[in-house]
Amino acid sequence: MCGLFGIYNHKDAVNLTYFGLYSLQHRGQESAGIVVSNGEKVSYHKEMGLVSSALESRKLKKLLGNIAIGHVRYSTTGSSVIQNAQPFIANFKKGVIAIAHNGNLTNTLELKDKLEEEGSIFQTSVDSEIIVHLLTKSKKETFEEKLADALSQVKGSYCVILLTENKIIAVRDPEGFKPLCLGKIGGSYTLASETCAFDITGAKFIREIEPGEMVVIDNDGLKSTKPFLKQKNAFCIFELVYFARPDSNIYNSNVYMTRKALGRGLAKEHPVKADIVIAIPDSGNYAALGYSQESGIPLELGIIRNHYVGRTFIQPTQSMRDVGVKLKLNPVVEVIKGKRIVVVEDSIVRGTTSRIRVKALREAGAKEIHLRVSCPPIKFPCHYGIDFPSKEELVAYKHSVADIAKELNVDSLGYLSLEGLVGAMSAGGENFCTACFSGKYPEQIADGSSKYKLEEKSI
Ligand code: SF4
């Protein structure tokens, strides 16, 4: 997971990229970077940390130009160090290229071995650099053909935005795992991982970049091509469950409304007698509202979130996550004490955070705790960019729902079914990847068709 932003031919390109990245901060908190071109010279700044500290205004003042791309990083491959911060920049014989990547390539080792054998030297440990090496080695004629040639060799998920001295190119992988949106600010085209970045920068949403589409934006305007073999769509359903911002529209769906629908479905599938519904804020808020509206049980704000603590889930180490959980959420005793509570959570990954939260609710005097989860049990790792890498870390991989309920010390536990989840997707459930729930991994095969494999793919 990462956040991307790009803008072509705008006098405030750097500042708008800064604000775009600010609104995409939830997609990555480890590093931030902006690359800008004035048509001749490319300059950049990237640093570890949140956008507000990494991209201070005095540093941005040195970045001059009207074409810019930016990136916020959440590491799934490569460690959390400055060398791996993006956009990744490379000089090659025809000029400078910068690339910002959201996603995760699944044939990295194989490609890297081959490239190293052929003499490539890697500067970073991120998979995105592979794309640049493949591009610079391609024998094709034009830059766009070289890029298509490079991307046709990679597997997995990618949305990329590239910058050269005088153009921006955006590509979404043929299965469309991650979202990428196109907008316009006045006469200037802009790109962002989610539409919330357009709201903040005053851009008008035009459409999503389609799976397998390459968009080139330069002085001639916008040119769209589909250079890859068509695949079956595999939009990441977890974006709508947890990752994307609720005020965004992705995959032709509003995230807020989708999450509320998941909560309604949850109330139908797992009703219970209770006094109040509370959410694990913030990502559980919308499903909790749906659960409350469907069940008629009043919604209370029984847990208060400290907004100055980052998302625990996307901190890179377990010890950081544990501290983050305790710092982040605090129950309101006056709301909780003596009550039968439905607690709505968007998802359970390792179960460690849920256990700590249930304990805190018991200490606050909850009479009964009925945990409801607005997605199915996560049993399989994601190879496409969400950080739950090994099966052993996933509480639902080895344990039944009854065992998890016992482990978490709740009176009852109910997960939304897979049918309930895909049935709530207005873009049509068949267009989504559900591999972390179902184990059916979208598999890209050479003849351009796509099939689903029942077992986990090893990488
Ligand atoms: S495996 Fe899960 S998290 Fe990964 S892309 Fe598929 S739906 Fe998204």
Boltz pocket constraint, residues with backbone or C-beta under 6 A from the ligand:
constraints:
  - pocket:
      binder: B
      contacts: [[A, 177], [A, 234], [A, 235], [A, 236], [A, 237], [A, 238], [A, 239], [A, 380], [A, 381], [A, 382], [A, 383], [A, 384], [A, 385], [A, 386], [A, 433], [A, 434], [A, 435], [A, 436], [A, 437]]
      max_distance: 6.0
